[in-house]
């Protein structure tokens, strides 16, 4: 909250917008890519489970 107020006072409120913009957050995007599962498997459905 204080950061937003300070940016507003200095006329740099657009900087806050850029900080919160997900496509511009390279560190966050890299971190998300590293945490993706290596492989996705289909779940096995048995007739007893009642799944379609």
LODREN-735387 format. One record per residue: residue in one letter; x, y, z of N, C-alpha, C, O in turn. Coordinates in steps of 0.02 Angstrom, whole numbers, padded with zeros to 5 digits, always signed. Each point is the difference from the previous one (the first is absolute). Layout:
// residues N
AXYZXYZXYZXYZ ...
END
This chain:
// residues 52
X+00041-00059+00000-00041+00059+00000+00044+00063+00000-00014+00047-00036 X+00066-00047+00076+00044+00058+00004+00038+00010-00066+00013+00057-00020 X+00005-00112-00011+00037+00005-00064-00044+00033-00053+00022+00043-00038 X-00086-00063+00036-00046+00029-00049-00009+00074+00012-00002+00040-00047 X-00002-00021+00110-00008+00072+00016+00062+00039-00020-00005+00055-00028 X+00064-00082+00042+00062+00034-00017+00006+00007-00076+00021+00052-00025 X-00038-00104-00012+00002+00003-00073-00049+00052-00027+00014+00034-00050 X-00071-00029+00083-00050+00050-00021+00027+00071+00011-00008+00044-00042 X+00040-00034+00100+00027+00066+00016+00053+00021-00051+00002+00058-00021 X+00040-00106+00000+00053+00016-00047-00023-00004-00073+00040+00009-00046 X-00104-00023+00036-00026-00004-00068+00022-00061-00038+00004+00001-00061 X+00012-00054+00097+00024-00062-00031-00048-00058+00013+00022-00057+00006 X-00086+00071-00002-00048-00053+00015-00001-00054-00055-00016-00057+00014 X+00034+00076-00074+00003-00049-00055+00053-00053+00015-00006-00057-00024 X+00057+00073+00062+00052-00049+00018-00031-00057+00041+00020-00058-00008 X-00067+00074+00051-00034-00051+00040-00039-00047-00046-00001-00061+00010 X-00030+00089-00060-00036-00040-00049+00047-00050-00034-00018-00058-00010 X+00077+00081-00007+00049-00043-00033+00026-00054+00048+00014-00056-00021 X-00007+00073+00085+00023-00049+00049-00051-00057+00008+00019-00057+00012 X-00082+00074-00018-00053-00050+00010-00020-00035-00064-00042-00046+00002 X+00070+00065-00058-00018-00029-00064+00036-00067-00009+00061-00002-00006 X-00098-00052+00007+00029-00068-00001+00044-00013-00061+00054-00028+00009 X-00074+00045-00071+00044-00014-00057+00067+00035+00003+00048-00021-00033 X-00043+00075+00071+00064+00036+00005+00043-00025+00058+00057+00022+00007 X-00084-00067+00034+00036-00025+00058+00043-00060-00020-00022-00058+00007 X+00082+00071-00033+00042-00055-00026+00021-00048+00055+00002-00060-00012 X+00014+00084+00070+00021-00044+00055-00058-00046+00020+00010-00060+00009 X-00069+00088-00003-00058-00041+00018-00017-00051-00054-00018-00057+00016 X+00025+00076-00079-00014-00046-00055+00050-00057-00001-00018-00057-00012 X+00082+00072+00023+00051-00052+00002-00013-00047+00058+00006-00061-00008 X-00023+00088+00066-00014-00041+00059-00060-00045-00013+00001-00059+00020 X-00054+00085-00052-00058-00041-00015+00018-00056-00048-00024-00056+00007 X+00065+00071-00058+00020-00051-00048+00040-00056+00034-00008-00058-00018 X+00050+00076+00066+00040-00051+00035-00043-00045+00043+00019-00057+00013 X-00076+00081+00009-00044-00039+00044-00053-00039-00037-00043-00031+00031 X+00044+00032-00098-00047-00039-00038+00015-00074+00007+00058-00019+00007 X-00109-00024-00008+00013-00072+00004+00039-00023-00062-00010+00027-00055 X+00053-00075+00064+00040-00026-00055-00042-00040-00049+00013+00000-00060 X-00063-00035+00086-00041-00043-00043-00071-00001+00028-00010+00001+00061 X-00038-00003-00105-00070-00004+00020-00026-00067-00026+00007-00015-00059 X-00036-00024+00104-00027-00065-00019-00075+00000+00007-00028+00034+00043 X-00004-00073-00085-00072-00009+00007-00013-00046+00059+00038-00047+00011 X-00090+00062+00026-00016-00043+00057-00032-00064-00025-00036-00001-00050 X+00052-00052+00084-00030-00065-00018-00067-00006+00033-00007+00010+00061 X-00043-00026-00100-00068-00006+00026-00019-00073-00001+00006-00034-00051 X-00028+00011+00107-00022-00070+00005-00076-00001+00001-00031+00048+00021 X+00001-00102-00044-00073-00005+00001-00028+00005+00071-00057+00023+00009 X+00096-00042+00042-00025+00002+00068-00002+00071+00028-00037+00013+00048 X+00075+00032-00077+00004+00067+00027-00062+00041-00014-00011+00051+00034 X-00029-00070-00082-00059+00037-00017+00014+00059-00045-00046+00038-00016 X+00108-00030-00006+00018+00056-00045-00023-00016-00071-00007-00058-00019 X-00004+00109-00018-00022-00009-00069+00057-00019-00045-00009-00009-00060 
END
